[in-house]
Amino acid sequence: MKKTTIKQKAARLMLPALALLPALASAEDKLSSGDTAWMLTATALVLFMTIPGLSLFYAGMVRAKNGLSVMMQCFTITAVVTVLWAIVGYSIAFGGAGTWWGGLDKLFLKGMGVDSLSGSIPETVFMTFQMTFAIITPALIVGAFAERMKFSAMLWFTILWLVLVYAPIAHWVWGDGGWLGGKGILDFAGGTVVHINAGVAGLMAAIIVGKRKGFPRTSMMPHSLMFTLVGAAMLWVGWFGFNAGSELAADGTAGMAMAVTQIATAMAAVTWMLAEWITHGKPSALGIASGAVAGLVAITPASGTAGPMGALAIGAAAGLACFFFVAKIKPSLGLDDSLDAFGVHGIGGITGAILTGVFCAPSLGGAGFGDGISSIGSQVGVQFIGVVSTFIYTAVVTTIILFVLKATIGLRVSEEEEVEGLDLSQHDERAYNL
């Protein structure tokens, strides 16, 4: 009988473990009904943020003659971006492993079937969840040019901006091989991808489209702060899908994301209210609603890594930073960012993105640094790179898109149409038939 070698004995001992490898590999991609149920819910919550949440939030802040037009813009963006995302947007963001974009391999959602998985959930659910992010981002920009942009210009801007700006930056941060993700940036739910991106685009739009007729001499008070408060409440509730859903699983990280989202939002709302109370003598409904949204924005990138105390600090910082910009800096610049798209989403997003690099530290109750990073200084440096690169790319490409549209179809309604209001001039309808 042939003598058994040491290698042969070792191989025999390893056979049971080797036999388990296919099962372990399949377990990694096994569908989880619990994760799937949560992600179906989270996806609906994020869609709820745009229609009706953001729609009501914005509609209440404009004059009555433009309320319907803002809601129409948000509703239309929801429909148009859905189609674009299915055709090309998802592929650019998540279709492959390129450094700058995902390619066109998933054009028209090619290869995505009932059995396709993304981790423990169906890829269709992951695609639709990401679609809701793609929907709300250009809808946020509406707040910067509200009451004066042509509906046709808004449509073309949305189409071009989604393909040329949003989808590539989503790939940089979240896609396989994306260069910012590779550097170890922490952006759990969209501080750079959604909020800095939309805020900077809004800033460029406000400057290039120009000020509303009569600004700042003519009174342009919100026509329904009840709409705005209801919309803000819907955003607050829907944001749990935005942040906790970004874990893509029903687990402890999702639970912590939900907790810190609530804490930071409340802290920012209280901070803004107190700052306004101290400086202006009275707290306002618009102020506390704006503060809550600022807190939601700022905690978004940190929601997967910050702890409760970090959430309190991020919320307080966002409330102060956004209030100071909106109340002090914006008036001094003469900027007509109608509904503070940059003041809340841009400033709040930048504040949150930088502080994510601080409060992810385990010593401060955080969950840890990004891949390959071991110190607060290094993480903040990477966060800063993400902020600056997003700011520059978005500003440049958004400016090009707006100038092309201005030279071709025009950006603004006429003075007569603006005075009449966009509800009638663009849609031949009124929100109120008195």
ChimeraX attribute file (.defattr): number of C-alpha atoms within 10 A of each C-alpha:
attribute: neighborCount
match mode: 1-to-1
recipient: residues
	/A:1	3
	/A:2	4
	/A:3	6
	/A:4	8
	/A:5	9
	/A:6	9
	/A:7	9
	/A:8	11
	/A:9	10
	/A:10	10
	/A:11	12
	/A:12	12
	/A:13	11
	/A:14	11
	/A:15	10
	/A:16	10
	/A:17	9
	/A:18	13
	/A:19	10
	/A:20	10
	/A:21	11
	/A:22	9
	/A:23	11
	/A:24	12
	/A:25	10
	/A:26	10
	/A:27	13
	/A:28	10
	/A:29	15
	/A:30	16
	/A:31	18
	/A:32	15
	/A:33	12
	/A:34	13
	/A:35	20
	/A:36	19
	/A:37	14
	/A:38	18
	/A:39	26
	/A:40	17
	/A:41	14
	/A:42	25
	/A:43	24
	/A:44	16
	/A:45	23
	/A:46	27
	/A:47	24
	/A:48	21
	/A:49	28
	/A:50	28
	/A:51	21
	/A:52	17
	/A:53	26
	/A:54	28
	/A:55	28
	/A:56	28
	/A:57	31
	/A:58	27
	/A:59	29
	/A:60	27
	/A:61	26
	/A:62	25
	/A:63	18
	/A:64	21
	/A:65	21
	/A:66	27
	/A:67	27
	/A:68	24
	/A:69	27
	/A:70	27
	/A:71	24
	/A:72	17
	/A:73	17
	/A:74	26
	/A:75	18
	/A:76	18
	/A:77	24
	/A:78	21
	/A:79	11
	/A:80	14
	/A:81	24
	/A:82	17
	/A:83	14
	/A:84	19
	/A:85	26
	/A:86	18
	/A:87	17
	/A:88	21
	/A:89	31
	/A:90	29
	/A:91	25
	/A:92	28
	/A:93	31
	/A:94	27
	/A:95	22
	/A:96	19
	/A:97	15
	/A:98	18
	/A:99	17
	/A:100	20
	/A:101	24
	/A:102	26
	/A:103	20
	/A:104	19
	/A:105	16
	/A:106	21
	/A:107	17
	/A:108	17
	/A:109	19
	/A:110	13
	/A:111	10
	/A:112	14
	/A:113	11
	/A:114	9
	/A:115	11
	/A:116	15
	/A:117	17
	/A:118	16
	/A:119	17
	/A:120	19
	/A:121	25
	/A:122	23
	/A:123	17
	/A:124	17
	/A:125	20
	/A:126	20
	/A:127	19
	/A:128	20
	/A:129	25
	/A:130	21
	/A:131	23
	/A:132	24
	/A:133	22
	/A:134	25
	/A:135	29
	/A:136	24
	/A:137	24
	/A:138	28
	/A:139	25
	/A:140	26
	/A:141	30
	/A:142	29
	/A:143	27
	/A:144	29
	/A:145	29
	/A:146	26
	/A:147	26
	/A:148	24
	/A:149	23
	/A:150	21
	/A:151	21
	/A:152	16
	/A:153	18
	/A:154	21
	/A:155	16
	/A:156	14
	/A:157	18
	/A:158	25
	/A:159	15
	/A:160	15
	/A:161	19
	/A:162	21
	/A:163	18
	/A:164	17
	/A:165	21
	/A:166	24
	/A:167	24
	/A:168	26
	/A:169	28
	/A:170	29
	/A:171	30
	/A:172	26
	/A:173	26
	/A:174	23
	/A:175	26
	/A:176	20
	/A:177	19
	/A:178	24
	/A:179	20
	/A:180	25
	/A:181	22
	/A:182	17
	/A:183	18
	/A:184	19
	/A:185	29
	/A:186	32
	/A:187	28
	/A:188	26
	/A:189	27
	/A:190	28
	/A:191	32
	/A:192	32
	/A:193	29
	/A:194	27
	/A:195	32
	/A:196	32
	/A:197	33
	/A:198	31
	/A:199	33
	/A:200	27
	/A:201	31
	/A:202	31
	/A:203	24
	/A:204	24
	/A:205	26
	/A:206	25
	/A:207	16
	/A:208	15
	/A:209	19
	/A:210	18
	/A:211	18
	/A:212	22
	/A:213	13
	/A:214	10
	/A:215	14
	/A:216	13
	/A:217	7
	/A:218	9
	/A:219	9
	/A:220	15
	/A:221	12
	/A:222	19
	/A:223	17
	/A:224	18
	/A:225	21
	/A:226	16
	/A:227	19
	/A:228	26
	/A:229	21
	/A:230	18
	/A:231	24
	/A:232	26
	/A:233	19
	/A:234	21
	/A:235	26
	/A:236	23
	/A:237	16
	/A:238	21
	/A:239	26
	/A:240	24
	/A:241	28
	/A:242	32
	/A:243	29
	/A:244	30
	/A:245	28
	/A:246	24
	/A:247	21
	/A:248	22
	/A:249	21
	/A:250	17
	/A:251	13
	/A:252	11
	/A:253	19
	/A:254	20
	/A:255	19
	/A:256	19
	/A:257	30
	/A:258	20
	/A:259	17
	/A:260	30
	/A:261	31
	/A:262	23
	/A:263	22
	/A:264	32
	/A:265	29
	/A:266	23
	/A:267	23
	/A:268	35
	/A:269	25
	/A:270	22
	/A:271	24
	/A:272	31
	/A:273	25
	/A:274	20
	/A:275	18
	/A:276	20
	/A:277	14
	/A:278	11
	/A:279	10
	/A:280	10
	/A:281	10
	/A:282	11
	/A:283	17
	/A:284	16
	/A:285	13
	/A:286	19
	/A:287	21
	/A:288	23
	/A:289	25
	/A:290	28
	/A:291	31
	/A:292	30
	/A:293	26
	/A:294	34
	/A:295	38
	/A:296	36
	/A:297	33
	/A:298	37
	/A:299	40
	/A:300	32
	/A:301	31
	/A:302	34
	/A:303	38
	/A:304	29
	/A:305	28
	/A:306	30
	/A:307	23
	/A:308	21
	/A:309	16
	/A:310	26
	/A:311	33
	/A:312	23
	/A:313	18
	/A:314	32
	/A:315	36
	/A:316	24
	/A:317	24
	/A:318	36
	/A:319	35
	/A:320	21
	/A:321	20
	/A:322	29
	/A:323	26
	/A:324	17
	/A:325	17
	/A:326	20
	/A:327	13
	/A:328	11
	/A:329	14
	/A:330	16
	/A:331	12
	/A:332	10
	/A:333	8
	/A:334	12
	/A:335	19
	/A:336	22
	/A:337	27
	/A:338	23
	/A:339	24
	/A:340	26
	/A:341	26
	/A:342	31
	/A:343	27
	/A:344	30
	/A:345	30
	/A:346	29
	/A:347	27
	/A:348	34
	/A:349	34
	/A:350	29
	/A:351	27
	/A:352	34
	/A:353	33
	/A:354	25
	/A:355	27
	/A:356	34
	/A:357	30
	/A:358	25
	/A:359	28
	/A:360	27
	/A:361	22
	/A:362	16
	/A:363	11
	/A:364	15
	/A:365	15
	/A:366	23
	/A:367	17
	/A:368	21
	/A:369	24
	/A:370	22
	/A:371	13
	/A:372	11
	/A:373	15
	/A:374	12
	/A:375	17
	/A:376	20
	/A:377	12
	/A:378	17
	/A:379	27
	/A:380	22
	/A:381	15
	/A:382	22
	/A:383	27
	/A:384	18
	/A:385	16
	/A:386	29
	/A:387	21
	/A:388	14
	/A:389	15
	/A:390	21
	/A:391	20
	/A:392	13
	/A:393	16
	/A:394	25
	/A:395	20
	/A:396	15
	/A:397	16
	/A:398	24
	/A:399	18
	/A:400	12
	/A:401	17
	/A:402	24
	/A:403	15
	/A:404	14
	/A:405	17
	/A:406	15
	/A:407	9
	/A:408	10
	/A:409	12
	/A:410	16
	/A:411	25
	/A:412	21
	/A:413	20
	/A:414	13
	/A:415	12
	/A:416	9
	/A:417	16
	/A:418	22
	/A:419	16
	/A:420	14
	/A:421	23
	/A:422	27
	/A:423	23
	/A:424	17
	/A:425	21
	/A:426	18
	/A:427	13
	/A:428	8
	/A:429	14
	/A:430	18
	/A:431	13
	/A:432	9
	/A:433	5
	/A:434	4
